Amino acid sequence: MKAASHALQNKINELKLRAFKALTDLSKCKSCGTCIRICPLRIREYGLDGKAITVGQCYGCNICIRKCPNNAISLYIYQINREKK
């Protein structure tokens, strides 16, 4: 898979100021692997139960959420980083 586009990379850099997590509703995940293949950061993988989970720092690009055929992924903001003065 080729690298993220320039526009996507700019969006990722903007979103680095916030902390996100793409969370999988395990009851909806059918282990199709779409989110694993499509994630530009390659932070989605199969967990021990065979369901796709986020294992790294998510920057909230929403690609996995939009592409999931089962609507099994939600994006949560769990921390907002504050700029140092």
Buried (B, 14 or more C-beta within 10 A) or exposed (E): EEEBEEEEEEBBEEBEEEBBBBBBEBEEBEBEEBBBEBBBBEBBBBBEEEBBBBEEEBBBBBBBBEEBEBEBBEBEEEEEEEEEE
